[in-house]
Amino acid sequence: MVAPVQTVTGRVVNEKGEGMPGVTVLEKGTANGIATSVNGNYVLTVSDNATLTFSFVGYTSQEVAVSGRSEVNVALAVDAKQLNEVVVVGYLTQKREDVTGSVASVSAQEVRRAPVASVGEAIQGRMPGVTVTNSGAPGQAPVINIRGLGTIASGSGPLYVIDGLWVQNTGGQRDFNPADVESVQVLKDAASLAPYGASGANGVIVITTKKGKAGVPAISFSANGGVQNLVNTLELTNAAQWAALNNQAYDNAGAPRQPFAANPPAGIDTDWQKEFFKQGSVQDYNLGFSGGGPNSTFNVSGGYFKQDGTVQGPKFDRYSFRVNTGFNRGRFRVGQNALLTRTNQTRVNGRPFIDIVRMLPVIPVYDETTPGGFGIGNNNATTFGTNPIALQSLLTDTGVSSRLQGNIYGEVSIFDFLRYRLNLATEYHGFRDQQKRQFGVWRRNDPTTPSSYGDTQGTEVFGMAENTLTFDKSFGEHNLTAVAGYSQQRTRQEVTRGVNFEYGRGPTYYWALDAGSQTPQVAGSSFTHTKESFFGQLTYDYDQRYLVTAAYRRDGSSRFRAENRYGNFGAASVGWRVSKEKFFESISVFSDLKLRASYGQLGNDLLGGAYGGSYRYQGFINTNANYVLGGAVQNGAIQTQFASPDIRWETRRTTNVGLDAGFVENRLTLSADYYVSQTTGALIDPALPLFFGNAGSNPFRNLGKLENKGFELQLGYNDARGPFRYGASVNLTTVDNKVLDLGNAGGDPNGTPNFFNGGPNAITRTEVGQEIGSFFLYQFDGIYQNGDSNIPTGLSPGDVRYKDSNGDGRIDDKDRVHVGNVFPKLQYGANLSLGYGVVDLTAFVQGVQGNDVFNVDKYWLDRTDDNGNHRVDFNPWTPQNPSTTTPRSLIAGGPRSGTAAGNNDRFNSTRWLESGSYLRLKNLQVGVTVPKTLLERSKYVASLRLYATAQNLFTATKYSGYDPETVGSGSLARGVDEGSYPNLRSFTLGIQAGF
């Protein structure tokens, strides 16, 4: 029997009574729908008992029952929740439209779009100004920098504020469950960061977790799981191909061939990548229960995440449990947020992605004739490479972490316009790291090291107490909110380590400190670091047109001595909502337009070194420096490290100008910023001459001056036409990083300018006029060919020619120059979302352009002065193959090697520098939401969505290594790929359900 139908007409208007084109009119529970005309009119044939859903971006959706009517007219109201998104800035919350600083946001839906272990991974490429560098290593937190690098020797990572708790360590990021996220906001300019004082100098990531809501209690469940693999493997030579190339190197050097190259052994042709790499897996489960009533809310959730690595050895799992509650009664509000996690990690040993290209295909993985039973080469085939399978098998490096993060708060409204709040927050971290070294060797010519066991245990406790008084009142068109407060913070760390040796030769081991045959070696340390702060913050607007924000904070840090202990930091910003002006009403192209500008000063006290950098202003004394006097041993003491008595706060001044605009009823949005940030008095530790007798690390001084500047752009569009929904967003970032001053050696105004080397063999140099970690290399200038008349003594046709940069007629260290780009010229991300009825699709693309990467793998693959494997397409110079890019094969140490072997394979050369640009399809997801009409048959299931996700599905790059995205070798060598664990390709299936 056919259900009766009827035709319904009507008109949809906005809050001004104007017709709204493009409004989606949909018969609920079906795909039957239409979009309103240019005047807001619609005509739709529906079933007799239909309910119509009216929706439009930026407006509150409405559901209206037809109830036999032939005409249904609707007035849609502006959705204040969407247009006035609440942003947490310091100790105040603001509507998005009133924000005058530079703030980027990511929703919980975007954070949970892909199966990732951390929030940092989830936000990569989704916000301008935020640089996230990921690794595929299980349990390794990504490296995050906001608007470049503003410091050299101090910490450069952002501050995380999680429900009012300050977290400034990567472990806290790693152990946090992304499924708990309600929203993520990144604060970037001085006006937004000033409320956090010195702690906010490197940017702040504000994470708000899910809270319960009043109403019927709800249960949520999500699960996903899948497989992971390396995106790229290298095409390496097999035994026969390697032997031909190796023989050529020995022949050219006049050296006798290696036996296993002259006559490759039968039955041995090891594909080290195939032996070492494996299929990994990832799984994530989360269960939540939330609800509340008129005076209380609660949210309880638990999660389990597990990742098994794509190489032998590393893995990571995390258990998490969260409880968030809130209570209010009259003028009083109290609540708490708490997260308890337990993580287990097995780490990667050494640099296996370097080792794997150094091992020869004529060496077997296992060899029962060696201590431990692994192949390491012999006189028939020599290499100094490490057997990566042996290293992962014989050494187990594990870490167990228990962490509690949370806060308790209480608030009382003294008057309607004045309230007091006390926030007590803490983070407790207990950890245990164990290194279990079995008997055996993993590299040829290494001594047979006895089995050993190391056990490190410790705790780190952070506590903070904040008292704030907030004034919030409107006077006609004038709106003022101000807060004043006082804060104390304290960090205490205690660590104890023990090591012992000789646990036998296996295969069974009993790992305990007292089970070794020697007396355990024991060490330990502890330190305390405190901060005291006075702060204030205010926001003011007149008629939501003219906006002012200001903040001030006075921080005192125990890392500096009394006279330098306190620093004053502040900022102010202004905004003008031009679209609120009467003269602007006639400009129909804009639906919203705001201009903003900010300026301010921040600081930084993050210092590295022993004891968390807490006592650098004091000298280190060894109280156990005994000596002989009068024929007897006397107790004595000696200073082993110079003090840094005059260090003080770094100062960072930032200027930011920007605009926010909306078009076509805010379906199209635009946000743009330009910033200049300068750090003065940057804390650096230039090297001291050896005759000073400093046995510890170098003292710090406030000598540096750095600059970061750039543009940021974000463009978004969202709309719907009937059952079809679509949206797209693009963000672009540029960062120009430069060192302006590093002082001179010894503090002499006429002395040699200070510089800092970084990376293996000092392949980077940080000095005035360059980027931090700039590549400092010899310039590869081709290959000497037959007939060339300018070949230096000791070299021959087929050898590498380097550019004589200073023109003195010889090649030496003075010919090294700054080349390439460490920081990308452009970073970008693009997101596309499509939906039709119950089906949705999202695609996310991320990439960088204009940077270079030093490929250490390529150095080992293309060098011939030492024994290692090679690329399949490695084609050295010969008289018959006059290559202009690859020199002749030449092993070192032969009668005819001379200086040529070392010259050809010089490490710090542009020969190994490659483009690091890439475009990556980071995430692709297809989902199906089960219609509610089907779920109505069940009394328990309220929502159900099934989806499939692919991560890192495609990467376009010219880089020849495993992955152009490298975490580098520290801030001074961030562009050096020294065997970074590459990102992984994942395929997962998932389910999201509500009950």
Secondary structure, 3 states (H helix, E strand, C coil): CCCCEEEEEEEEECCCCCECCCCEEEECCCCCEEECCCCCEEEEEEECCCEEEEECCCECCEEEECCCCCECCEECCECHHHHCCEEEECCEEEEHHHCCCCEEEEEHHHHCCCCCCCHHHHHCCCCCCEEEECCCCCCCCCEEEECCCCCCCCCCCCEEEECCEEECCHHHHHHCCHHHEEEEEEECCHHHHHHHHHHHCCCEEEEEECCCCCEEEEEEEEEEEEEEEECCCCCECCHHHHHHHHHHHHHHHCCCCCHHHHCCCCCCCCCHHHHHECCEEEEEEEEEEEEECCCEEEEEEEEEEEEECCECCCEEEEEEEEEEEEEEECCEEEEEEEEEEEEEEECCCCCHHHHHHHCCCCCCCECCCCCCCECCCECCECCCCECHHHHHHHEEEEEEEEEEEEEEEEEEEEECCEEEEEEEEEEEEEEEEEEEECCCCCECCCCCCCCEEEEEEEEEEEEEEEEEEEEEEEECCEEEEEEEEEEEEEEEEEEEEEEEECCCCCCCCCCCHHHCCCCCEEEEEEEEEEEEEEEEEEEEEECCCEEEEEEEEEEEECCCCHHHCEEEEEEEEEEEEHHHCHHHCCCCCEEEEEEEEEEEEEEECCCCCHHHHCCCCCCEEECCCCEEECCEEECCCEEEECCCCCCCCEEEEEEEEEEEEEECCCCEEEEEEEEEEEEEEEEECCCCCHHHCCCCCCCCEEEEEEEEEEEEEEEEEEEEECCEEEEEEEEEECCEEEEEECCEHHHCCCCCECCEEECHHHCEEECCCCCCCEEEEECEEEECCCCCCCCCCCCCCCCEEECCCCCCCCCCHHHCEEECCCCCCEEEEEEEEEEECCEEEEEEEEEEECCEEEEHHHHHHHCCCCCCCCECCCCCCECCECCCCCCCCCCCCCCCCCCHHHHHCCCCEHHHEEECCEEEEEEEEEEEECCHHHHCCCCCCCEEEEEEEEEEEEEEECCCCCCCCCCCCCHHHCCEECCCCCCEEEEEEEEEEEC
